[in-house]
Amino acid sequence: MATNAELEPWVRKAQSGDLDAYRHLWTETYPTLRRLAGHLCRESGDADDLVQRTFIQCWKALPTLKEPAAFTGWLRRILVNRFRDSWRARKPNDRLEDMDGFEPCDEEPLVSEAMATSQRHEAVRRAVASLPEHQREVMALYYLEEMDVLDVASTLSLPKGTVLSRLARGRDGLRQLLSPLSLEVL
C-alpha cells in the first residue's frame, strides 16, 4: 500500500468529488483493508461485505476528513468500527462459532508435513476466531497487520496500556486454547 504522503494528493482530489482519485485510493488501499477484514471476520463473504461498507462510508465522510495525511489510519478505523457495529448487532448465540469437529488430529505420524502445517494454521485461525472481539481486533492489527502498539491504539481509539493488556490477554487465551494441541504459539 502507498504511504499516507503518497496518497495525500489523491485524498484531496477525492474530497472535492473526483471519482477517478477515489478509484485510485480504492485500488491502493483495498488489498490491505481486505486482509484486515479477513482477519476480523470468520467468513469470506462477511469480510467482503465489511470492506464494501467501509468504502461506502469512506466516500460519504471523505469531505469531512480534516487531515488527508492520516487517510489510511482513518480508513482502518472506519473498518474496525463497522466490524464492531456488525458484531454488536448479532445475537449472543450467533457470536459463538460452532466448534464441532475441532479436535486434535490423531492420525498416524506419517501425515505429510504440509497437512500438519495446514492443520496447525486452521487450529490457530479457529482459536483466534474464538477470542473475544476486542482481543481479536488487537491481535489482528498487531500480529497480522504488523502495526505497532501506538498505531493499534490510534486505530482503535484506545490508550496504549489497554492495547498492551488486550495483547497479553489474547496471547494467554490462545495458549489456553492451543495447548491441548501441543502447538507452540506466541
Secondary structure, 3 states (H helix, E strand, C coil): CCCHHHHHHHHHHHHCCCHHHHHHHHHHHHHHHHHHHHHHCCCHHHHHHHHHHHHHHHHHHHHHCCCHHHHHHHHHHHHHHHHHHHHHHCCHHHHCCCCCCCCCCCCCCCCCHHHHHHHHHHHHHHHHHHCCHHHHHHHHHHHHCCCCHHHHHHHHCCCHHHHHHHHHHHHHHHHHHHHHHCCCCC
